[in-house]
């Protein structure tokens, strides 16, 4: 195959760039790219373009996204996901009703500050590289759209777990959204 689009089911572990490298090797083609980054921990669809079809990736990137995520309340990590180093632990026995109520404040146009562990570049360096070097830089909030967000499942306890469904615009960080929801409820959270 010299030109085309592939829909790849990315497993947990490799980065989106790792998936591009795998396709590049398998197809024997240098010009390969992807339409949107999934965190290494995340599983799901990554659209990969090969050859001239890489020109179409911008149209895929601009489309809305849909996620199902598990949010662990009361425990914060430096990356806002389970791969990160725990930075705080405080019991947060919120209820499903409290979480559902808090979600209404996150529907529509919202501002998010990108996490330090992300692929965004500032000053020619990716934020995750700066974070690994122990540096933290100021990041400007970005406007994103959350079209819908709902609780699908909920496990009560000192550190409750909510499974949420999110439909949003490109550029939305679901792990930031999870922590912002927890902060609105008086605590912290991460994606598990």
C-alpha positions as CSV (number, residue, x, y, z in Angstrom):
1,X,0.0,0.0,0.0
2,X,1.6,3.3,-1.0
3,X,-1.4,5.7,-0.2
4,X,-4.3,5.3,2.1
5,X,-5.8,5.7,5.5
6,X,-5.7,3.1,8.2
7,X,-7.8,2.9,11.3
8,X,-5.6,1.4,14.0
9,X,-6.8,0.1,17.4
10,X,-4.0,1.3,19.6
11,X,-3.3,-0.9,22.6
12,X,-2.2,0.6,26.0
13,X,1.5,1.2,26.1
14,X,2.8,2.5,22.8
15,X,2.4,6.2,21.9
16,X,0.6,7.3,18.7
17,X,4.0,8.0,17.2
18,X,5.1,4.4,18.0
19,X,2.0,3.3,16.0
20,X,3.1,5.5,13.1
21,X,6.6,3.9,13.2
22,X,5.1,0.4,13.2
23,X,3.0,1.2,10.1
24,X,6.0,2.9,8.4
25,X,8.1,-0.2,8.9
26,X,5.3,-2.6,7.8
27,X,4.3,-0.6,4.7
28,X,7.9,0.3,3.8
29,X,6.9,3.9,3.2
30,X,8.5,7.0,4.7
31,X,5.6,9.4,4.5
32,X,3.3,8.3,7.4
33,X,1.4,10.4,9.9
34,X,-1.5,10.3,12.4
35,X,-4.6,12.4,13.1
36,X,-4.5,13.1,16.8
37,X,-2.6,11.9,19.8
38,X,-3.7,9.3,22.3
39,X,-1.8,9.1,25.6
40,X,0.3,5.9,25.9
41,X,-2.0,4.6,28.6
42,X,-5.1,5.1,26.4
43,X,-6.5,2.5,24.1
44,X,-8.6,3.3,21.0
45,X,-8.7,4.5,17.4
46,X,-5.7,6.3,15.8
47,X,-6.2,7.2,12.2
48,X,-2.9,6.8,10.2
49,X,-2.3,8.2,6.8
50,X,0.2,6.7,4.3
51,X,1.8,8.5,1.4
52,X,-0.4,11.2,-0.3
53,X,-3.3,10.3,2.0
54,X,-1.4,12.1,4.9
55,X,-2.9,15.3,3.3
56,X,-6.3,14.1,4.4
57,X,-5.4,13.8,8.1
58,X,-6.1,17.4,8.9
59,X,-9.8,16.8,8.1
60,X,-9.9,13.8,10.5
61,X,-8.0,15.8,13.2
62,X,-10.5,18.6,13.1
63,X,-13.5,16.3,13.7
64,X,-15.0,15.8,17.1
65,X,-13.7,13.1,19.5
66,X,-15.4,10.7,21.8
67,X,-13.9,9.1,24.9
68,X,-14.8,6.7,27.7
69,X,-12.6,7.3,30.7
70,X,-12.3,6.0,34.3
71,X,-11.7,8.8,36.8
72,X,-10.2,7.9,40.3
73,X,-11.2,10.6,42.7
74,X,-9.0,11.6,45.7
75,X,-5.6,10.6,44.2
76,X,-3.6,13.1,42.0
77,X,-0.6,12.2,39.9
78,X,1.9,14.5,38.2
79,X,0.7,13.3,34.7
80,X,-3.0,13.2,35.7
81,X,-3.1,9.5,34.7
82,X,-2.2,6.2,36.3
83,X,1.3,6.2,34.7
84,X,2.3,9.3,36.8
85,X,3.9,9.6,40.2
86,X,1.3,10.1,43.0
87,X,1.5,13.6,44.3
88,X,-1.5,13.7,46.7
89,X,-3.9,11.3,48.3
90,X,-6.9,12.5,50.2
91,X,-10.2,10.5,50.7
92,X,-12.9,12.0,48.5
93,X,-16.1,10.1,49.2
94,X,-18.3,12.0,46.6
95,X,-21.5,10.4,45.3
96,X,-22.6,9.7,41.8
97,X,-25.2,12.5,42.1
98,X,-22.5,15.0,43.2
99,X,-20.3,14.1,40.2
100,X,-23.2,14.2,37.8
101,X,-24.2,17.6,39.1
102,X,-20.6,18.9,38.8
103,X,-20.5,17.8,35.1
104,X,-23.0,20.4,34.1
105,X,-20.3,23.1,34.6
106,X,-18.1,21.4,32.1
107,X,-20.5,21.2,29.2
108,X,-20.1,23.8,26.4
109,X,-17.2,26.1,25.8
110,X,-14.6,25.7,28.6
111,X,-10.9,26.7,29.1
112,X,-8.3,24.1,29.8
113,X,-4.7,24.5,30.7
114,X,-2.7,21.8,28.9
115,X,-0.9,19.4,31.3
116,X,2.9,19.4,31.6
117,X,3.0,15.8,30.4
118,X,1.8,16.5,26.8
119,X,3.1,16.7,23.3
120,X,2.5,20.5,23.0
121,X,5.6,22.5,22.1
122,X,6.7,25.6,23.9
123,X,9.9,27.3,22.9
124,X,10.7,24.4,20.5
125,X,10.5,21.7,23.2
126,X,7.7,19.3,24.0
127,X,6.1,19.8,27.4
128,X,6.7,16.1,28.3
129,X,10.4,16.6,27.7
130,X,10.5,19.6,30.0
131,X,8.4,17.7,32.6
132,X,10.9,14.8,32.5
133,X,13.7,17.3,33.1
134,X,11.9,18.5,36.2
135,X,10.9,21.9,34.6
136,X,7.5,23.4,34.7
137,X,6.6,26.3,32.4
138,X,3.6,28.6,32.2
139,X,1.0,27.3,29.8
140,X,-1.8,29.3,28.3
141,X,-5.4,28.1,28.7
142,X,-7.1,26.9,25.5
143,X,-10.7,27.0,24.7
144,X,-12.3,23.6,23.9
145,X,-15.8,22.4,23.5
146,X,-17.4,19.6,25.5
147,X,-20.6,18.7,23.7
148,X,-21.7,16.0,26.2
149,X,-20.3,14.5,29.4
150,X,-22.1,11.9,31.5
151,X,-21.5,9.3,34.2
152,X,-21.8,5.8,32.8
153,X,-20.9,3.9,36.0
154,X,-19.9,4.7,39.5
155,X,-18.1,2.9,42.3
156,X,-18.5,4.5,45.8
157,X,-15.8,4.5,48.5
158,X,-13.1,6.7,50.0
159,X,-11.5,7.0,46.5
160,X,-14.5,6.5,44.2
161,X,-14.3,5.7,40.5
162,X,-16.5,7.2,37.9
163,X,-16.6,5.9,34.3
164,X,-17.5,8.9,32.1
165,X,-18.4,9.3,28.5
166,X,-17.2,12.6,26.8
167,X,-17.9,14.0,23.3
168,X,-15.6,17.0,22.7
169,X,-13.6,19.0,20.2
170,X,-10.1,18.3,19.2
171,X,-7.5,19.5,21.7
172,X,-9.5,18.5,24.8
173,X,-7.5,16.7,27.5
174,X,-9.8,14.3,29.2
175,X,-7.3,13.8,32.1
176,X,-7.3,17.6,32.7
177,X,-11.1,17.5,32.5
178,X,-11.2,14.7,35.1
179,X,-8.9,16.7,37.5
180,X,-10.9,19.9,36.9
181,X,-14.1,18.1,37.8
182,X,-12.5,16.8,41.0
183,X,-11.3,20.3,41.9
184,X,-14.8,21.6,41.4
185,X,-15.9,19.0,44.1
186,X,-13.0,20.0,46.4
187,X,-10.4,17.4,45.6
188,X,-8.2,16.0,42.9
189,X,-8.4,13.0,40.5
190,X,-6.6,11.2,37.8
191,X,-7.5,8.9,34.9
192,X,-7.0,5.3,35.7
